[in-house]
Amino acid sequence: VTAMLRSVSWTFRGLHCSSVPLSARVNSKRADRSCALAEKVAVITGSTKGIGFAIARRLAQDGAHVVVSSRKQQNVDRAVAVLQGEGLSVTGTVCHVGKAEDRERLVATALEHCGGVDFLVCVAGVNPLVGSTLGASEQVWNKILDVNVKAPALLLSKLLPHMENRKGSSVVLVSSMVAYVPVPKLGVYNTSKTALLGLCKSLAVELAPKGIRVNCLVPGIIKTDFIQRTTLHGLRPQLCSLLFRFGEPEECAGIVSFLCSSDASYISGENIVVASYSPKL
Ligand SMILES: NC(=O)c1ccc[n+]([C@@H]2O[C@H](COP(=O)([O-])OP(=O)(O)OC[C@H]3O[C@@H](n4cnc5c(N)ncnc54)[C@H](OP(=O)(O)O)[C@@H]3O)[C@@H](O)[C@H]2O)c1
């Protein structure tokens, strides 16, 4: 019986379902969710490390075929190798989201390898400045707004023709708690993350007639290289005052899978705080 179950389990893997053995899936409640995204395709920016990588792993565990991406080829290769090594259906390509030709390549890769796209998760974000908002150069403003705010919209505009003919398509943006509670010396970044809350609302209204939902993940302070770089500048006390504790990247992943799934079919335009506490009314 064990051998039989194992062979059925491998058949399921071939259909891009989770690598959880069939017996476990049948017997557990989580089993019902483990194929919640089966046959779906997810494109995720900034997904070779940190929050994006945790989301990529979770969507793939939940049955999706995932296209990971980031600026550096070696990071893409490593992320793809790790996730494929776990039996997950993952491919990848280089995509600096601020570069038009890279966005085109990401779309082409998803279409070539997966034949379409159901979900876009925009995780890539940068913060090159810790300092005064009014002291920021035009170059810094352009970089932060280009990567954090404009790139998700420009990438989605390229993917839209391929998403609107699929049933249950959805987009998840990634903002930050600093959108609600600004941290001193991160003014330009804070502003870009507040803009994403508005982008989520506008796109949700605009894309509703096409059946595409748009929501936004709003993380607190998550233990990644990004936050380590930021706390190097003496901001730890300000960041700590926002929250009860720092989070793990995996704590951001389940909610994104839910937002993509049909369980969230009536949820759009929502900004969801994942931060041990929410400052929202
Ligand atoms: N960590 C936190 O506490 C926290 C809190 C709230 C919001 N966020 C947001 O969450 C997102 C991810 O942050 P993280 O903490 O997971 O960072 P991270 O661990 O430093 O990972 C960043 C990922 O994005 C990629 N990346 C960076 N710039 C990119 C670009 N221009 N185009 C495409 N990919 C790019 C990186 O790979 P390459 O180097 O290969 O490009 C890497 O895969 C960001 O938008 C950040 O603002 C983070």
Ligand as a Chemical Component Dictionary entry (heavy atoms), coordinates in Angstrom:
data_LIG
# 
_chem_comp.id                   LIG 
_chem_comp.type                 NON-POLYMER 
_chem_comp.pdbx_formal_charge   0 
_chem_comp.three_letter_code    LIG 
# 
loop_
_chem_comp_atom.comp_id 
_chem_comp_atom.atom_id 
_chem_comp_atom.alt_atom_id 
_chem_comp_atom.type_symbol 
_chem_comp_atom.charge 
_chem_comp_atom.model_Cartn_x 
_chem_comp_atom.model_Cartn_y 
_chem_comp_atom.model_Cartn_z 
_chem_comp_atom.pdbx_ordinal 
LIG N1  N1  N 0  12.523 43.022 5.443  1  
LIG C1  C1  C 0  11.603 43.841 5.922  2  
LIG O1  O1  O 0  11.531 44.115 7.137  3  
LIG C2  C2  C 0  10.576 44.445 5.015  4  
LIG C3  C3  C 0  9.482  45.090 5.608  5  
LIG C4  C4  C 0  8.518  45.654 4.806  6  
LIG C5  C5  C 0  8.633  45.569 3.435  7  
LIG N2  N2  N 1  9.706  44.950 2.889  8  
LIG C6  C6  C 0  9.756  44.895 1.438  9  
LIG O2  O2  O 0  9.854  43.544 1.042  10 
LIG C7  C7  C 0  10.539 43.454 -0.198 11 
LIG C8  C8  C 0  11.635 42.398 -0.089 12 
LIG O3  O3  O 0  12.496 42.735 0.954  13 
LIG P1  P1  P 0  13.417 41.662 1.692  14 
LIG O4  O4  O 0  13.521 42.114 3.089  15 
LIG O5  O5  O -1 12.960 40.273 1.397  16 
LIG O6  O6  O 0  14.823 41.936 0.953  17 
LIG P2  P2  P 0  16.085 40.994 0.656  18 
LIG O7  O7  O 0  16.159 39.854 1.593  19 
LIG O8  O8  O 0  17.239 41.938 0.554  20 
LIG O9  O9  O 0  15.742 40.396 -0.797 21 
LIG C9  C9  C 0  15.557 41.275 -1.864 22 
LIG C10 C10 C 0  15.316 40.458 -3.130 23 
LIG O10 O10 O 0  14.986 41.353 -4.192 24 
LIG C11 C11 C 0  15.963 41.255 -5.231 25 
LIG N3  N3  N 0  16.079 42.596 -5.801 26 
LIG C12 C12 C 0  16.627 43.699 -5.240 27 
LIG N4  N4  N 0  16.521 44.749 -6.070 28 
LIG C13 C13 C 0  15.876 44.306 -7.181 29 
LIG C14 C14 C 0  15.475 44.903 -8.393 30 
LIG N5  N5  N 0  15.731 46.193 -8.679 31 
LIG N6  N6  N 0  14.836 44.144 -9.313 32 
LIG C15 C15 C 0  14.581 42.854 -9.061 33 
LIG N7  N7  N 0  14.950 42.223 -7.947 34 
LIG C16 C16 C 0  15.591 42.944 -7.012 35 
LIG C17 C17 C 0  17.201 40.640 -4.575 36 
LIG O11 O11 O 0  18.017 39.850 -5.427 37 
LIG P3  P3  P 0  19.173 40.483 -6.372 38 
LIG O12 O12 O 0  20.176 41.118 -5.455 39 
LIG O13 O13 O 0  19.708 39.317 -7.143 40 
LIG O14 O14 O 0  18.466 41.465 -7.250 41 
LIG C18 C18 C 0  16.516 39.694 -3.570 42 
LIG O15 O15 O 0  16.093 38.509 -4.215 43 
LIG C19 C19 C 0  10.996 44.882 -0.524 44 
LIG O16 O16 O 0  10.075 45.472 -1.395 45 
LIG C20 C20 C 0  10.957 45.584 0.808  46 
LIG O17 O17 O 0  10.733 46.959 0.652  47 
LIG C21 C21 C 0  10.688 44.394 3.639  48 
# 
loop_
_chem_comp_bond.comp_id 
_chem_comp_bond.atom_id_1 
_chem_comp_bond.atom_id_2 
_chem_comp_bond.value_order 
_chem_comp_bond.pdbx_ordinal 
LIG N1  C1  SING 1  
LIG C1  O1  DOUB 2  
LIG C1  C2  SING 3  
LIG C2  C3  SING 4  
LIG C2  C21 DOUB 5  
LIG C3  C4  DOUB 6  
LIG C4  C5  SING 7  
LIG C5  N2  DOUB 8  
LIG N2  C6  SING 9  
LIG N2  C21 SING 10 
LIG C6  O2  SING 11 
LIG C6  C20 SING 12 
LIG O2  C7  SING 13 
LIG C7  C8  SING 14 
LIG C7  C19 SING 15 
LIG C8  O3  SING 16 
LIG O3  P1  SING 17 
LIG P1  O4  DOUB 18 
LIG P1  O5  SING 19 
LIG P1  O6  SING 20 
LIG O6  P2  SING 21 
LIG P2  O7  DOUB 22 
LIG P2  O8  SING 23 
LIG P2  O9  SING 24 
LIG O9  C9  SING 25 
LIG C9  C10 SING 26 
LIG C10 O10 SING 27 
LIG C10 C18 SING 28 
LIG O10 C11 SING 29 
LIG C11 N3  SING 30 
LIG C11 C17 SING 31 
LIG N3  C12 SING 32 
LIG N3  C16 SING 33 
LIG C12 N4  DOUB 34 
LIG N4  C13 SING 35 
LIG C13 C14 SING 36 
LIG C13 C16 DOUB 37 
LIG C14 N5  SING 38 
LIG C14 N6  DOUB 39 
LIG N6  C15 SING 40 
LIG C15 N7  DOUB 41 
LIG N7  C16 SING 42 
LIG C17 O11 SING 43 
LIG C17 C18 SING 44 
LIG O11 P3  SING 45 
LIG P3  O12 DOUB 46 
LIG P3  O13 SING 47 
LIG P3  O14 SING 48 
LIG C18 O15 SING 49 
LIG C19 O16 SING 50 
LIG C19 C20 SING 51 
LIG C20 O17 SING 52 
# 
